[in-house]
Amino acid sequence: MHVLNITMELIVGFFLLFFIFKFVGKKIIKQISPFTFIAAIVLGELLGNGLYHDDVGLFYIFYTMALWSILLFIVEFLGQKFLVVRGFFEGKPSALIKHGIVDREELKKNRMNLNQL
């Protein structure tokens, strides 16, 4: 019975992750920011923790992953509509090369050297 329970949770979790990344995760895969990286890790961790704790049932796995994906969708939507929200969650872009010249001050601000550039 325990193996059947884990099997069901794993199958449901697999398809939940699949649909969440199909729906919300296009940006997570294409360009990763610190926020989207952490969001992807937490999403996987929610599934992993739910699978390996006996007291956590299928409903709680579904609920936590659905709630997390809704929050990701809201942040993504607000980031597209409002520049302030996008700047808060993703940060501001830095122009490291301006008019063909490396901006060394921007490199210092971003804690990068020429090899990393």
C-alpha positions in Angstrom: 0.0 0.0 0.0 2.9 2.4 0.8 4.5 1.8 -2.6 1.2 2.4 -4.3 0.8 5.7 -2.5 4.3 6.9 -3.4 3.6 5.8 -7.0 0.5 7.9 -7.2 2.1 10.9 -5.6 5.1 10.7 -8.0 2.9 10.3 -11.1 0.7 13.3 -10.1 3.7 15.3 -9.1 5.4 14.6 -12.4 2.5 15.8 -14.4 2.0 18.8 -12.2 5.6 19.8 -12.7 5.2 19.2 -16.4 2.0 21.4 -16.7 3.4 24.1 -14.4 6.5 24.5 -16.5 4.5 24.4 -19.7 2.2 27.2 -18.3 4.6 29.3 -16.2 8.0 28.0 -16.9 8.7 29.3 -20.4 10.7 32.1 -18.9 12.4 29.8 -16.3 13.8 27.8 -19.2 14.7 30.6 -21.6 16.3 33.1 -19.4 17.1 32.4 -15.8 17.3 35.1 -13.2 18.0 34.5 -9.5 14.3 34.7 -8.7 13.3 32.2 -11.3 16.1 29.9 -10.3 15.0 29.9 -6.7 11.4 29.5 -7.8 12.2 26.4 -9.8 14.2 24.9 -6.9 11.4 25.5 -4.5 8.9 24.0 -6.8 10.9 20.8 -7.1 11.5 20.8 -3.4 7.8 21.0 -2.7 7.3 17.9 -4.8 10.3 16.1 -3.2 9.2 16.9 0.4 5.7 15.7 -0.3 6.8 12.5 -1.8 9.1 11.4 1.0 7.0 12.4 4.0 4.3 9.8 4.9 2.0 12.3 6.6 1.8 14.5 3.5 -0.9 13.3 1.2 -1.7 13.8 -2.5 -4.0 16.8 -1.8 -1.3 18.7 0.0 1.2 18.1 -2.8 -1.3 19.3 -5.4 -2.3 22.3 -3.2 1.3 23.5 -2.5 2.4 23.1 -6.1 -0.7 24.8 -7.4 -0.4 27.7 -5.0 3.3 28.2 -5.8 2.6 28.2 -9.5 -0.2 30.7 -9.1 2.2 32.9 -7.2 4.8 32.6 -9.9 2.2 33.4 -12.5 1.1 36.5 -10.6 4.7 37.7 -10.2 5.3 37.1 -14.0 2.1 38.9 -14.9 2.8 41.9 -12.7 6.4 42.0 -13.9 5.2 42.3 -17.5 2.7 45.1 -16.6 4.7 47.1 -14.2 8.4 48.1 -14.6 8.8 48.6 -10.8 7.7 45.0 -10.1 10.0 43.7 -12.8 13.0 45.7 -11.4 12.3 44.4 -7.9 12.1 40.7 -8.8 14.6 40.6 -11.7 16.9 43.6 -11.1 17.9 46.2 -13.6 19.9 45.3 -16.7 23.5 46.6 -16.9 25.1 47.7 -20.2 28.6 46.3 -19.9 29.6 47.4 -23.4 28.6 50.8 -24.6 29.3 51.9 -28.2 31.8 49.1 -28.6 33.8 50.1 -25.4 33.9 48.0 -22.2 32.5 49.9 -19.3 34.8 49.0 -16.5 32.7 50.8 -13.9 29.7 48.6 -14.7 32.0 45.6 -14.6 33.0 46.6 -11.0 29.4 47.2 -10.0 28.5 43.7 -11.2 31.6 42.1 -9.7 32.8 40.8 -13.0 36.2 40.8 -14.8 37.0 40.8 -18.5 37.4 37.0 -18.5 33.8 36.6 -17.3 32.6 39.1 -19.8 
